[in-house]
């Protein structure tokens, strides 16, 4: 029954909006497209069907009814409607996301990700606080190369650290606050920070980059993103394990057995293999290419080159690539989301929204207006079960509102909004990909999870507003 209601809700929302008269200044065609877009967004939030399928249904319906013109005031032909519907699959950033998922596959298949995590625990894990920093450092090392924080934290970090608390009698049923709850929250909070720090640290970051480029005609490259978030990222990264230790303290203060266990697991892995070395060199090469070759080689091209070398050098097999369903699913999902967001611009909805929003923002300074938009964008994440859905639904609208403010630098506005995408994931048990994994571990009870989410969400946002926001304004 619940699934039926979730299936009906997006359809009913779309129909109700479509039947309402179009707002003044907006064409019926643009209002019809927005009705479809709103229905797809609700489907992304409720997830009655897989998100990628929801996006595919949306672009298909728009193509069937030819809702998106390729030229102003001109109905598209069937062929033009199909061309628009498939345009997301030719988007470079979508393929960059796919390529980065292949890097994650390389870490998994070679065992390099597991080796890094175990090595840090072996060297830093004698004290519980040191163990927290070891977990954080492992995530930091992986973050630039693994844009899926679900794969990075949920798929690489979590399987390692879940073995540690039972060594001290800390299980979800018995003494969860001994060690397990501290480690789980530290891992989740840290991955939210690293997800904001790097453009390639969170898949929706790259989606946001594409939407900014399409909506505001501005490119946020890897280096600009990193330098813009660096002060906040460093502060929160260094503070998070300690803050967790103070706010949500473990009763087990030492962890002498963790390094012993990690050493035993490393012994089982054996010496570092040629495949692991190759994967490490390719990952570093890709990162250097993204930073230093951006004026000569497109970032997506760099990723495709690395994938070709990975397969040719047998770091991973072609069968591994074909069988990595998560990457292909994300490819289809993001391609349709990019297309749907682009439709808001092509139908004239964003232009209308910007004009309407400007009427309500008169009298406020550009800085005050942007500050309000950032806070609203962050807090509204309570309504979303996915950062991706949040980006697709609200970022184009927020950008349109910012574009309506005279004198507001859109590069600054775009970066200020996008910089919050990782840290906002901390606020709920469903806020970002790894959240359900750590919540489902059973170490952190529901009431505690919501409480910690509110506390850390407030801290993360406050640090961003006090440090990151002025820094981004100053850099321009």
Secondary structure, DSSP 8 states (H G I E B T S, - for coil): -HHHHHHHHHHHHHHHHHHS---TTS-HHHHHHHHHHHHHHHHHHH-SS-HHHHHHHHHHHHHHTT-S-SBTTB---HHHHHHHHTGGGG-HHHHHHHHHHHHHHHHHHHTHHHHHHHHHHHHH-SBHHHHHHHHHHHHHHHHTT---HIIIIIIIIHHHHTTTGGGGT--SSS-TTTTHHHHHHHHHHHHHHHHHH-GGGSHHHHHHHHHHHHHH-----HHHHHHHHHHHHHHHHHHHHHHHHHHT--S--B-HHHHHHHHHHHHHH-S--HHHHHHHHHHHHHHHHHHHSTTTS-HHHHHHHHHHHHHHTTSS-HHHHHH-HHHHHHHHHHHHHHHHHHHHHHTTHHHHHHHHHHHHHTTS-HHHHHHHHHHHHHHGGGG-S-HHHHIIIIIHHHHHHHHTSTT--HHHHHHHHHTTTTGGGGGSTTSSTTHHHHHHTSSS-HHHHHHHHHHHHHHHHHHIIIIIHHHHHHH-
